[in-house]
Amino acid sequence: MSKEKWLFIGTDKRLSVCCKLMEKKGYVSLSIPTNTYTDELESLLTEFQPNHIVFPILEMGGSIPLQLLGEGTKLYTGVVSEEWKKRYKEAHYSIDSYLQDEIFIWENARITAEAFISVFYNEIGQTIDRKQFYVAGYGRVGKMVADSLKSLGAHVTVIARSDAQLGEAKMRGYNAEQFSNQLNMSEAYLVNTIPAQWFTKQFEVPNFIFDLASAPGCLREPSTIEYYRLLPGLPGKYFPVDAAISLSGALERIHRR
């Protein structure tokens, strides 16, 4: 295992904590807090010569020159475009996304939901019991958020476009509605988990919008909403140790394939 050298790139705290966890497991590991390619990163790559590189949660600004990558180096990415990956694929480097590991996805969703609860208490300063919530989207994060809110006594309505998601939400005991300008959200809180700018002026403005999706969030006209917070990357901000444990597990599963 001494030949396994891991480099973690990114400012998200879960990456630096994950570096320390991997070190405790016997790997040689270093981390650098940058989300862009820099001279410092170039120097570190030259000196350290890692054979495993973990990239930031969101796409890194710039890319690592191929000449700085050793033969057989494995690359682990967060959210990146096909265009960003293209040069590495064409050079036949192994490149996998830890965000596609199924266990990690569910663990990350659970941590995100718990972090959101903390954000709500800090922002609103009230209990959740008997409050009205709309959860937009019923993917993994939406499911975990809805379950967390329900367990605390909230009245939860799931809104989605997919009949499959609406049907599943109803079977799990939630109110479920299609997207419509008839939704009565004026006395409710909206939690968005959909990575699309779907919220327009046609919708009734809720008490507060908590946007858990990646930038740019759900607002099509951002200036029209006063009580709004875009909250990407909650696991790394609120529970970096738990998030790092989940990430290290995903990386090792990918590595063992």
C-alpha positions as CSV (number, residue, x, y, z in Angstrom):
1,M,0.0,0.0,0.0
2,S,3.0,2.3,0.4
3,K,3.0,2.9,-3.4
4,E,-0.5,4.3,-3.2
5,K,-0.2,8.1,-3.3
6,W,-3.4,10.1,-3.1
7,L,-3.8,13.8,-3.9
8,F,-7.0,15.6,-2.9
9,I,-7.8,18.9,-4.7
10,G,-10.5,21.3,-3.5
11,T,-11.6,23.7,-0.9
12,D,-14.6,21.6,0.3
13,K,-13.7,20.5,3.9
14,R,-14.7,16.9,3.3
15,L,-11.8,16.6,0.8
16,S,-9.1,17.6,3.3
17,V,-10.7,15.5,6.0
18,C,-10.9,12.5,3.6
19,C,-7.2,13.0,2.9
20,K,-6.4,12.5,6.6
21,L,-8.7,9.5,6.8
22,M,-6.9,7.8,3.9
23,E,-3.6,8.6,5.6
24,K,-4.8,6.7,8.7
25,K,-5.7,3.8,6.5
26,G,-2.1,3.5,5.4
27,Y,-2.1,5.5,2.1
28,V,0.3,8.3,1.5
29,S,-2.0,11.3,1.1
30,L,-1.8,15.1,0.6
31,S,-4.4,17.8,0.0
32,I,-4.4,21.2,-1.5
33,P,-7.2,23.8,-1.0
34,T,-7.8,25.0,-4.5
35,N,-10.6,24.7,-7.0
36,T,-8.5,25.8,-9.9
37,Y,-5.2,24.8,-11.6
38,T,-2.4,26.9,-10.0
39,D,1.3,27.1,-9.9
40,E,1.2,25.7,-6.4
41,L,-0.7,22.7,-7.6
42,E,1.7,22.2,-10.5
43,S,4.6,22.2,-8.1
44,L,2.9,19.7,-5.8
45,L,2.1,17.4,-8.7
46,T,5.7,17.5,-9.8
47,E,7.1,16.8,-6.4
48,F,4.6,14.3,-5.0
49,Q,3.8,12.4,-8.2
50,P,0.5,10.9,-7.0
51,N,-1.1,7.9,-8.8
52,H,-4.6,8.8,-7.5
53,I,-6.0,12.3,-7.9
54,V,-9.3,13.3,-6.4
55,F,-10.8,16.4,-8.0
56,P,-13.1,19.1,-6.4
57,I,-16.8,18.4,-5.9
58,L,-17.6,20.9,-8.7
59,E,-15.6,21.1,-12.0
60,M,-12.1,22.5,-11.4
61,G,-11.1,25.6,-13.2
62,G,-8.5,24.6,-15.7
63,S,-7.1,21.1,-16.0
64,I,-3.9,19.2,-15.2
65,P,-1.5,19.0,-18.1
66,L,-1.1,15.4,-19.3
67,Q,2.7,15.5,-19.0
68,L,2.3,15.9,-15.2
69,L,0.3,12.6,-14.9
70,G,2.2,9.4,-14.4
71,E,1.3,6.3,-16.4
72,G,-1.6,4.5,-14.8
73,T,-2.7,7.5,-12.7
74,K,-6.4,7.1,-11.6
75,L,-8.6,10.2,-11.6
76,Y,-11.7,10.6,-9.4
77,T,-14.1,13.5,-10.2
78,G,-17.1,15.3,-8.8
79,V,-19.4,17.2,-11.2
80,V,-17.5,17.6,-14.5
81,S,-18.6,18.1,-18.2
82,E,-17.8,15.6,-20.9
83,E,-15.7,18.2,-22.5
84,W,-13.5,18.6,-19.4
85,K,-13.0,14.8,-19.2
86,K,-12.3,14.4,-23.0
87,R,-8.5,15.0,-22.9
88,Y,-8.0,12.4,-20.1
89,K,-10.2,9.8,-21.8
90,E,-8.4,10.3,-25.1
91,A,-5.1,9.8,-23.3
92,H,-6.6,6.5,-21.8
93,Y,-6.5,7.5,-18.2
94,S,-8.9,5.9,-15.8
95,I,-11.5,8.5,-14.8
96,D,-14.5,7.8,-12.5
97,S,-16.9,10.0,-10.7
98,Y,-17.3,9.4,-6.9
99,L,-20.7,11.1,-7.3
100,Q,-22.0,8.1,-9.2
101,D,-21.2,5.6,-6.5
102,E,-24.7,4.5,-5.3
103,I,-23.9,4.1,-1.6
104,F,-22.2,7.5,-1.6
105,I,-25.2,9.1,-3.3
106,W,-27.6,7.9,-0.6
107,E,-25.2,8.7,2.3
108,N,-24.7,12.2,0.8
109,A,-28.4,12.7,0.5
110,R,-28.9,11.7,4.1
111,I,-26.2,14.1,5.3
112,T,-27.6,16.9,3.1
113,A,-31.0,16.5,4.6
114,E,-29.7,16.6,8.2
115,A,-27.6,19.7,7.3
116,F,-30.6,21.4,5.9
117,I,-32.4,20.9,9.2
118,S,-29.6,22.8,10.9
119,V,-29.8,25.6,8.3
120,F,-33.6,25.9,8.9
121,Y,-33.2,26.2,12.6
122,N,-30.4,28.8,12.2
123,E,-32.2,30.8,9.6
124,I,-35.8,30.7,10.8
125,G,-35.3,30.2,14.6
126,Q,-38.5,28.2,14.9
127,T,-39.5,24.5,15.3
128,I,-40.4,22.4,12.3
129,D,-43.4,20.7,14.0
130,R,-46.7,21.5,12.2
131,K,-45.1,23.8,9.6
132,Q,-46.0,23.5,6.0
133,F,-43.2,22.4,3.6
134,Y,-43.1,21.9,-0.2
135,V,-40.2,19.7,-1.3
136,A,-39.5,20.1,-5.0
137,G,-38.2,16.9,-6.6
138,Y,-38.3,13.4,-5.2
139,G,-34.9,12.0,-6.0
140,R,-32.6,10.8,-3.4
141,V,-32.1,14.2,-1.7
142,G,-35.8,15.0,-1.9
143,K,-36.7,11.7,-0.3
144,M,-34.3,12.2,2.6
145,V,-35.4,15.8,3.1
146,A,-39.1,14.8,3.1
147,D,-38.5,12.0,5.5
148,S,-36.5,14.2,7.9
149,L,-39.1,16.9,7.9
150,K,-42.0,14.4,8.4
151,S,-40.1,12.8,11.4
152,L,-40.1,16.2,13.0
153,G,-43.8,16.8,12.6
154,A,-43.9,18.8,9.4
155,H,-46.7,18.7,6.9
156,V,-44.9,17.8,3.7
157,T,-46.1,18.2,0.1
158,V,-43.9,16.8,-2.7
159,I,-44.0,18.5,-6.0
160,A,-42.6,16.8,-9.1
161,R,-43.2,16.3,-12.8
162,S,-42.6,12.6,-12.9
163,D,-45.6,10.4,-12.4
164,A,-43.3,7.8,-10.9
165,Q,-42.0,10.2,-8.3
166,L,-45.5,11.5,-7.5
167,G,-46.8,7.9,-7.2
168,E,-44.0,6.9,-4.9
169,A,-44.4,10.0,-2.7
170,K,-48.1,9.2,-2.3
171,M,-47.4,5.6,-1.4
172,R,-45.0,6.9,1.3
173,G,-47.8,9.0,2.9
174,Y,-47.0,12.4,1.4
175,N,-49.3,14.9,-0.3
176,A,-48.0,15.0,-3.9
177,E,-48.7,17.6,-6.6
178,Q,-47.7,18.4,-10.1
179,F,-45.9,21.7,-10.7
180,S,-48.7,24.3,-11.1
181,N,-49.3,28.0,-10.4
182,Q,-52.2,26.9,-8.3
183,L,-49.9,25.6,-5.5
184,N,-50.7,27.4,-2.3
185,M,-47.2,28.1,-1.0
186,S,-47.7,31.5,0.7
187,E,-47.7,30.1,4.2
188,A,-45.2,27.3,3.5
189,Y,-41.5,26.8,3.1
190,L,-40.1,25.6,-0.2
191,V,-37.1,23.2,-0.3
192,N,-35.8,22.8,-3.8
193,T,-33.7,19.8,-4.9
194,I,-34.1,20.1,-8.6
195,P,-31.0,21.4,-10.5
196,A,-33.0,23.6,-12.9
197,Q,-34.3,27.2,-13.0
198,W,-38.0,26.4,-12.8
199,F,-39.3,28.9,-10.2
200,T,-40.9,31.8,-12.1
201,K,-43.2,34.7,-11.2
202,Q,-46.2,32.4,-11.9
203,F,-45.7,30.6,-8.6
204,E,-46.9,31.9,-5.3
205,V,-44.0,33.1,-3.2
206,P,-43.4,31.0,-0.1
207,N,-42.2,32.1,3.3
208,F,-38.7,31.2,2.4
209,I,-36.9,29.2,-0.3
210,F,-34.1,26.8,0.7
211,D,-32.3,25.8,-2.5
212,L,-30.2,22.6,-2.1
213,A,-29.4,22.3,-5.8
214,S,-26.2,23.4,-7.4
215,A,-25.7,26.9,-8.8
216,P,-27.5,28.7,-10.4
217,G,-30.3,27.3,-8.4
218,C,-34.1,27.2,-9.1
219,L,-34.8,30.9,-9.5
220,R,-35.3,32.2,-13.1
221,E,-35.6,35.8,-11.8
222,P,-33.3,35.9,-8.7
223,S,-33.9,39.6,-7.9
224,T,-37.6,38.9,-7.3
225,I,-37.2,36.8,-4.2
226,E,-36.0,38.3,-0.9
227,Y,-36.1,35.3,1.4
228,Y,-34.0,32.9,-0.5
229,R,-30.8,30.9,0.1
230,L,-28.7,28.9,-2.3
231,L,-27.2,26.1,-0.3
232,P,-24.9,23.8,-2.4
233,G,-22.3,21.6,-0.7
234,L,-24.0,21.3,2.7
235,P,-22.3,18.1,3.7
236,G,-18.8,19.6,3.5
237,K,-19.9,22.8,5.3
238,Y,-21.9,21.2,8.2
239,F,-20.7,17.6,8.6
240,P,-17.3,17.4,6.9
241,V,-16.2,14.3,9.0
242,D,-19.3,12.3,8.2
243,A,-19.1,13.4,4.6
244,A,-15.4,12.5,4.4
245,I,-16.1,9.0,5.8
246,S,-18.7,8.5,3.1
247,L,-16.3,9.8,0.4
248,S,-13.4,7.6,1.5
249,G,-15.6,4.6,1.3
250,A,-16.7,5.5,-2.3
251,L,-13.1,6.1,-3.4
252,E,-12.0,2.7,-2.0
253,R,-14.9,0.9,-3.7
254,I,-14.0,2.5,-7.0
255,H,-10.3,1.7,-6.5
256,R,-11.1,-2.0,-5.8
257,R,-13.1,-2.5,-8.9
